[in-house]
Structures are given as structure tokens and as C-alpha cells.
């Protein structure tokens, strides 16, 4: 008997009444791709599954585990370790627990599945639907026709952003900027596209400021808005249905980072920190920085840390400057909390005269076309750094 397939999933799974009843217990506007996951477990005869959630989705973890165990069927292990982003994919832990599949929820495919440690990885974006009609009306009422707007968000809202772009194509000049390997319109806390200088406003859809600030750091010179407001960046909260004007203190941030780099340039003993939280660290970057320091006649000590804290770093009195290969935002956002300078790979290269300060602070940590080999994906593609997609 020939099996009927819809979107790559057998109809008997999609139309399983018991499975659908179980899925209905999850929020209807959250897509956890349960049917797809069940089909993968059955198709590959997977016995044991490692489930990894960001903190905001952990409340659904037990229900999802129950569904997969019953309809897989399989055993599940739920990770409760901190997950800051897609860089925290914990394939090593999954392998240690003898899991054949890691399901990572809430983030994009930042770490390629072929690069993981001996277990299959399924990324579930958890696309979230919201009232795009209200969002569309909000833009129409607050921006002049023909305004040039860049729509950006996290991966959860990208599908809704695409729908809004189509609906607004006759009202505005809409762009969903893309920096590969991210999706059009997608931003990370460490990786964001650069815009053309004739952009009227950046519209970020989502809650919180972490991802939004990445876009603002990368684009400090967004031209004046019609009310002569510089750096016009707005957020739309899809939960509260509100639009906010946002600001970022570029001057203070750059001053603080310049001061840290200046101190680093005079230091002799450096501590290189390999971030061991998921896949934050990168051996190639570590080797690049170590070679640069040794060539500059600096003494180098190498450390491995899953969490970087003031308490830990304070124990090493002989280290004059720390370079962390984990998350650039750790230095940018919290650098002043540390006694010794804690700088990024990019900042170390500036301190060692490997590159000049850039006019815009680079948010290219996972971009294919980044500034240099102190970023994760440098050299993986040779095409232009930012691919702009326009809707006319």
C-alpha cells in the first residue's frame, strides 16, 4: 500500500486523532513541529531523544516529552542548562546521554547539522503567529507612504514578517535584509545586517532588547526620521500590540570599548577563554588569537569556561587582560563589571594592530562574509556580505 505524504510527513501521522488531541494542549499559535519530530523518530527508529529549550519554552518541555515518548515511541532527556541562543546547541551532552537525536527549540540552524558530535540534530524554530493585521495597521498609521523600512526579528517571527512584507508592499519600500547564513530579516544578538544610509527606520518585531541592540550597534548612522529624530529604530511588541521608539547610547559604548582596547594594548599576560557553553567556543578562532598574541611577544594562558563571571576571573591575579571566545555581547554589555579588561576577538585584533577600528562596530560574529578569521564563519562564502531583498 502506497503511503500518502504531505509536506514530507505521512498523512497517517498528520491525521492521527490521538496525536492531534495531544498537540492541541500546546499553544495554538506556537508551532513545535510535533508531527515532523514524530515522523523523524519513527523513520530513523530513534530510541533516545535529547530535548533542549530556551528558558521561555521550558514550561512546555514535559508535555512535549510525554507526546514524543508516547507517539515516537522513544525515551527523552530534557536539558535544563541555560540556553542563550543557537550557539548553545549541546550536542556533546546529547551524545554523553547516548541520545541519537537532539531537538533544539527556538533558534535557527546556526551550527550545521553535519558539524555536530555524532548525533542527529533537528532545529525547531517554534514559529509564533501573532496579529499581523494590527502590526500592518500600526505601520500604516505611523509612517509616511513610500518610507523605506527595514523589518527585522528573531527566527520565531520570520514567517509572520514575510506575510507583513507582502501586505505592505504597496504602502512602503520594505526590506528584509539578510546576512548569510541567517534567514531574510533574521538577527542574532551577535550578528546583524548593515543597512543602506537612505533607510528611514528599522522595525524590530519581538520583545526584549538583546537582539534589537545588535541591529542598532551595527547601524549607528541610520538617517534622520521625518521629525528629525536620529537613529530611528522602533520595536513592535506582538504580545502587547504596542510600538516603541528605541535608543542606543553609541557614544558611551564606543568610549568604553576604546578604553578597554587601549588597556589591552599595553598588557603582557593574556587569558584566552574558550566558551564551553554548547558551541560558543571555536578552536580555529582560539588558535588565530593565540598565534597573534605570541607573534606580538605576549604571554598566553588558555582557559575553558562554560560561564564567565567576575568571581571566576578574579581568582587569576596574574592575568592582565582577558579575551573571551564566547559571546561578543558579554564584553559590550557587561565589560565594565570586570576588574581587568574582557575584550572580544575583534577588539584583540585592534589592540594588536591586526585591524583598524571600524566606523560601525561589527556585528558579524556568525556572518559568512565577516571582517576576518576571528569570527566563526569567515571565508565560507565569497559573495557579498549582506544580501538585500527588496519588495517593490
C-alpha positions as CSV (number, residue, x, y, z in Angstrom):
1,X,0.0,0.0,0.0
2,X,1.4,3.4,-1.0
3,X,1.9,5.8,1.8
4,X,0.3,9.3,1.4
5,X,2.8,12.1,2.1
6,X,2.0,15.8,2.8
7,X,4.9,18.2,3.4
8,X,7.2,15.2,3.8
9,X,5.1,13.7,6.6
10,X,2.8,10.7,6.2
11,X,-0.9,11.5,6.3
12,X,-1.5,8.8,9.0
13,X,0.7,10.9,11.3
14,X,-0.9,14.3,10.3
15,X,-4.4,12.9,10.7
16,X,-3.8,10.8,13.9
17,X,-6.7,11.9,16.1
18,X,-4.9,11.0,19.4
19,X,-1.7,12.8,18.4
20,X,-3.6,15.9,17.3
21,X,-5.5,15.9,20.6
22,X,-2.2,15.8,22.4
23,X,-0.8,18.6,20.2
24,X,-3.9,20.7,20.9
25,X,-2.8,21.0,24.5
26,X,0.1,23.2,23.4
27,X,-0.5,26.9,22.5
28,X,-2.2,27.1,19.1
29,X,0.0,30.0,17.8
30,X,3.2,28.2,18.7
31,X,4.5,25.7,16.1
32,X,6.5,23.0,17.9
33,X,6.5,20.8,14.7
34,X,5.4,17.8,16.7
35,X,4.3,15.8,13.7
36,X,7.6,16.3,11.9
37,X,9.5,15.3,15.0
38,X,7.4,12.1,15.5
39,X,7.9,11.2,11.8
40,X,11.7,11.6,12.2
41,X,11.8,9.4,15.3
42,X,9.8,6.7,13.6
43,X,11.6,6.9,10.2
44,X,15.0,6.7,11.8
45,X,14.0,4.3,14.5
46,X,15.4,6.6,17.2
47,X,15.4,5.2,20.7
48,X,16.5,8.2,22.8
49,X,15.9,12.0,22.3
50,X,17.6,14.9,23.9
51,X,15.3,18.0,24.2
52,X,16.9,21.5,24.5
53,X,14.7,24.6,25.2
54,X,15.4,28.2,25.9
55,X,14.2,29.3,29.3
56,X,11.0,30.8,28.0
57,X,9.8,27.5,26.5
58,X,10.8,25.1,29.3
59,X,7.3,25.2,30.7
60,X,6.2,23.1,27.6
61,X,9.1,20.6,27.9
62,X,7.3,17.9,30.0
63,X,4.2,17.9,27.8
64,X,6.3,17.7,24.6
65,X,8.4,14.9,26.1
66,X,5.2,13.0,27.0
67,X,3.9,13.3,23.5
68,X,7.2,12.2,21.8
69,X,7.5,9.3,24.2
70,X,4.0,8.0,23.5
71,X,3.9,8.6,19.8
72,X,7.5,8.1,18.8
73,X,7.8,6.0,20.7
74,X,11.2,6.9,22.4
75,X,12.9,7.9,25.6
76,X,13.5,11.6,26.2
77,X,16.0,13.6,28.2
78,X,15.2,17.3,29.0
79,X,18.1,19.7,29.3
80,X,17.7,22.4,31.9
81,X,21.1,24.1,31.3
82,X,21.0,27.7,30.3
83,X,20.4,28.3,26.5
84,X,21.2,31.8,25.4
85,X,20.9,31.2,21.7
86,X,21.6,28.9,18.7
87,X,25.3,28.9,19.7
88,X,24.3,26.9,22.8
89,X,23.4,23.7,20.9
90,X,24.6,21.0,23.3
91,X,25.3,18.0,21.1
92,X,28.2,16.9,23.3
93,X,25.8,16.4,26.2
94,X,23.3,14.7,24.0
95,X,25.9,12.2,22.9
96,X,27.1,11.7,26.5
97,X,23.5,10.7,27.4
98,X,23.5,8.2,24.5
99,X,20.9,10.1,22.6
100,X,20.6,9.6,18.9
101,X,18.7,12.8,18.2
102,X,18.9,16.3,19.7
103,X,15.9,18.5,19.2
104,X,16.8,22.2,19.7
105,X,13.9,24.5,20.1
106,X,13.6,28.2,19.5
107,X,16.6,29.1,17.4
108,X,17.9,28.9,13.8
109,X,20.3,26.4,12.3
110,X,23.5,28.3,13.4
111,X,25.6,25.2,13.9
112,X,25.3,23.0,10.7
113,X,23.9,19.5,11.4
114,X,26.9,17.9,9.7
115,X,29.2,19.6,12.3
116,X,27.6,18.1,15.4
117,X,29.2,15.4,17.5
118,X,27.8,12.0,16.4
119,X,24.1,12.6,16.9
120,X,21.4,13.8,14.6
121,X,20.1,17.4,15.2
122,X,16.6,18.8,14.5
123,X,16.1,22.5,14.8
124,X,12.6,23.6,15.6
125,X,12.2,27.3,15.1
126,X,8.9,27.4,17.1
127,X,7.3,29.9,14.7
128,X,4.9,32.2,16.6
129,X,1.8,33.6,14.9
130,X,0.6,37.0,16.0
131,X,-2.0,39.6,14.9
132,X,-0.2,40.8,11.7
133,X,-3.2,42.9,10.8
134,X,-2.7,45.1,13.9
135,X,1.0,45.3,13.1
136,X,0.3,46.3,9.5
137,X,-2.2,49.0,10.6
138,X,0.3,50.3,13.1
139,X,2.9,50.9,10.4
140,X,0.4,52.5,8.1
141,X,-0.7,55.0,10.8
142,X,2.8,55.9,12.0
143,X,4.9,56.2,8.9
144,X,4.6,58.2,5.7
145,X,3.8,56.4,2.5
146,X,6.9,55.5,0.5
147,X,9.0,55.3,3.6
148,X,11.9,53.0,3.4
149,X,11.5,50.5,6.2
150,X,13.7,47.5,7.3
151,X,11.8,44.7,9.0
152,X,13.9,42.5,11.3
153,X,13.1,40.0,14.0
154,X,14.2,36.7,15.7
155,X,13.5,33.4,13.9
156,X,10.2,32.8,15.7
157,X,8.5,35.7,13.8
158,X,10.2,35.5,10.4
159,X,7.2,33.8,8.7
160,X,4.8,36.5,10.0
161,X,7.3,39.1,8.9
162,X,7.2,37.7,5.4
163,X,3.4,37.9,5.4
164,X,3.5,41.5,6.6
165,X,6.0,42.4,3.9
166,X,3.7,41.3,1.2
167,X,0.7,43.2,2.7
168,X,2.8,46.4,3.0
169,X,4.5,46.3,-0.4
170,X,2.1,48.9,-1.9
171,X,2.5,51.2,1.1
172,X,6.2,51.3,1.8
173,X,9.6,50.4,0.4
174,X,10.1,47.3,2.5
175,X,13.3,45.5,3.0
176,X,14.0,42.2,4.8
177,X,17.8,42.5,5.0
178,X,19.8,39.2,5.1
179,X,23.3,38.4,6.3
180,X,24.1,34.8,5.5
181,X,23.7,32.2,6.9
182,X,20.7,33.8,8.6
183,X,17.2,34.0,7.1
184,X,16.0,37.2,5.5
185,X,15.1,39.6,8.3
186,X,16.6,37.5,11.0
187,X,19.0,38.9,13.6
188,X,21.1,37.4,16.4
189,X,22.5,39.2,19.4
190,X,26.0,39.0,17.8
191,X,25.1,39.0,14.1
192,X,23.0,41.6,12.3
193,X,22.9,43.1,8.7
194,X,24.1,46.6,7.8
195,X,21.6,48.9,6.0
196,X,21.9,51.5,3.3
197,X,22.1,55.1,4.6
198,X,18.8,56.0,3.0
199,X,16.9,53.8,5.4
200,X,14.1,55.7,7.2
201,X,13.5,53.4,10.1
202,X,14.3,50.0,11.5
203,X,11.3,48.0,12.7
204,X,12.1,45.2,15.1
205,X,9.3,42.7,15.9
206,X,9.7,41.0,19.2
207,X,10.1,41.5,22.9
208,X,13.3,42.4,24.9
209,X,16.2,44.5,23.6
210,X,19.1,42.0,23.2
211,X,18.5,41.2,19.5
212,X,17.3,44.7,18.8
213,X,20.5,46.2,20.2
214,X,22.6,44.1,17.8
215,X,20.9,45.8,14.9
216,X,21.3,49.2,16.4
217,X,25.0,48.7,17.2
218,X,25.6,47.6,13.6
219,X,23.7,50.7,12.2
220,X,24.5,53.8,14.3
221,X,24.1,56.1,11.3
222,X,20.5,55.4,10.3
223,X,19.4,58.7,8.6
224,X,17.0,61.2,10.2
225,X,13.4,60.3,10.5
226,X,10.8,62.9,9.3
227,X,10.7,64.5,12.7
228,X,14.5,64.9,12.7
229,X,14.9,62.1,15.1
230,X,18.3,60.5,14.7
231,X,18.8,56.7,14.7
232,X,15.2,55.9,14.1
233,X,14.6,52.4,15.5
234,X,11.2,51.1,16.6
235,X,10.1,47.9,18.2
236,X,6.7,46.3,17.8
237,X,5.7,44.1,20.7
238,X,3.5,41.4,19.2
239,X,2.2,40.3,22.6
240,X,1.2,43.7,23.9
241,X,0.4,45.1,20.4
242,X,2.5,48.3,21.1
243,X,5.1,50.2,19.1
244,X,8.0,51.9,20.9
245,X,10.8,54.3,19.8
246,X,14.1,52.9,20.8
247,X,17.5,54.5,21.5
248,X,21.1,53.2,22.0
249,X,24.0,55.1,23.5
250,X,26.5,54.5,20.8
251,X,28.9,57.2,22.1
252,X,29.2,55.7,25.6
253,X,29.5,52.1,24.2
254,X,32.3,53.0,21.8
255,X,34.1,55.0,24.5
256,X,34.1,52.1,26.9
257,X,35.3,49.6,24.3
258,X,38.1,52.0,23.2
259,X,39.2,52.3,26.8
260,X,39.3,48.5,27.2
261,X,41.2,48.0,23.9
262,X,43.7,50.7,24.9
263,X,44.4,49.0,28.2
264,X,44.7,45.6,26.4
265,X,47.3,47.0,24.0
266,X,49.7,47.6,27.0
267,X,49.1,44.2,28.7
268,X,51.7,41.4,28.6
269,X,49.8,38.5,30.1
270,X,46.6,37.4,28.4
271,X,44.0,34.8,29.3
272,X,42.2,33.3,26.3
273,X,38.8,31.9,27.3
274,X,37.2,29.2,25.3
275,X,33.4,29.3,25.8
276,X,32.3,25.8,26.6
277,X,28.6,26.6,26.8
278,X,27.2,24.5,23.9
279,X,29.1,25.5,20.7
280,X,30.0,29.1,21.7
281,X,33.7,28.4,21.5
282,X,35.7,28.0,18.3
283,X,39.1,26.2,18.2
284,X,40.1,27.9,15.0
285,X,39.4,31.4,16.5
286,X,41.4,30.4,19.6
287,X,44.4,29.4,17.6
288,X,44.2,32.5,15.5
289,X,44.2,34.7,18.6
290,X,46.9,32.7,20.3
291,X,49.2,33.0,17.3
292,X,48.6,36.7,17.1
293,X,49.5,37.2,20.8
294,X,52.6,35.1,20.6
295,X,53.7,36.9,17.4
296,X,53.3,40.1,19.5
297,X,55.5,38.7,22.2
298,X,52.7,38.3,24.8
299,X,52.4,35.5,27.3
300,X,49.3,33.4,26.8
301,X,47.2,31.2,29.1
302,X,44.3,29.2,27.8
303,X,41.1,28.6,29.8
304,X,37.9,26.7,29.3
305,X,34.7,28.1,30.9
306,X,31.0,27.4,30.4
307,X,30.1,30.6,32.3
308,X,32.3,33.7,32.5
309,X,31.9,35.5,35.8
310,X,33.7,38.2,37.9
311,X,34.2,35.7,40.7
312,X,36.0,33.2,38.4
313,X,38.2,35.7,36.6
314,X,39.2,37.4,39.9
315,X,41.0,34.2,41.0
316,X,43.7,34.7,38.4
317,X,45.6,37.7,39.7
318,X,48.4,37.3,37.1
319,X,46.2,37.7,34.1
320,X,46.2,41.3,32.9
321,X,43.7,41.1,30.1
322,X,41.0,38.5,29.2
323,X,39.9,37.7,25.6
324,X,36.6,35.7,25.5
325,X,35.7,33.4,22.6
326,X,32.1,33.0,23.7
327,X,29.7,35.9,23.0
328,X,30.8,39.4,21.9
329,X,27.9,40.9,23.8
330,X,29.4,39.7,27.1
331,X,32.1,42.3,26.6
332,X,30.0,45.0,25.1
333,X,27.1,44.8,27.6
334,X,28.9,43.8,30.8
335,X,32.6,44.5,30.2
336,X,32.7,47.3,32.9
337,X,31.6,44.8,35.6
338,X,35.0,43.1,35.4
339,X,38.2,44.4,37.1
340,X,40.5,43.5,34.2
341,X,39.6,44.2,30.5
342,X,37.5,41.5,29.0
343,X,37.6,42.0,25.2
344,X,36.3,40.3,22.1
345,X,38.4,38.6,19.4
346,X,37.8,41.7,17.1
347,X,38.9,44.0,19.8
348,X,42.1,42.0,20.4
349,X,43.0,42.3,16.8
350,X,42.6,46.0,17.0
351,X,44.7,46.1,20.2
352,X,47.5,44.1,18.4
353,X,47.3,46.3,15.3
354,X,45.8,43.4,13.2
355,X,42.9,45.6,12.0
356,X,41.8,49.2,12.4
357,X,38.8,50.4,14.4
358,X,35.7,50.2,12.1
359,X,33.4,53.2,11.8
360,X,30.5,50.9,12.7
361,X,31.1,48.3,15.4
362,X,30.9,45.0,13.5
363,X,28.1,42.6,14.4
364,X,29.3,39.8,12.1
365,X,30.3,37.0,14.5
366,X,28.5,34.3,12.5
367,X,28.3,36.0,9.2
368,X,29.8,34.2,6.2
369,X,31.4,37.4,4.9
370,X,32.9,38.9,8.1
371,X,35.9,41.0,8.7
372,X,38.5,38.3,9.5
373,X,39.4,34.9,10.8
374,X,38.4,35.9,14.4
375,X,34.8,35.2,13.5
376,X,33.1,31.8,13.2
377,X,32.3,31.5,9.5
378,X,34.9,33.7,7.9
379,X,35.8,32.6,4.4
380,X,32.9,30.1,4.0
381,X,31.5,32.2,1.2
382,X,33.0,34.8,-1.1
383,X,29.8,36.6,-2.2
384,X,28.8,40.0,-1.0
385,X,28.5,40.3,2.8
386,X,24.9,41.5,3.0
387,X,22.2,40.3,0.6
388,X,19.4,42.8,0.5
389,X,15.9,41.6,-0.7
390,X,13.6,44.4,-1.9
391,X,9.9,44.4,-2.3
392,X,8.8,46.9,-4.9
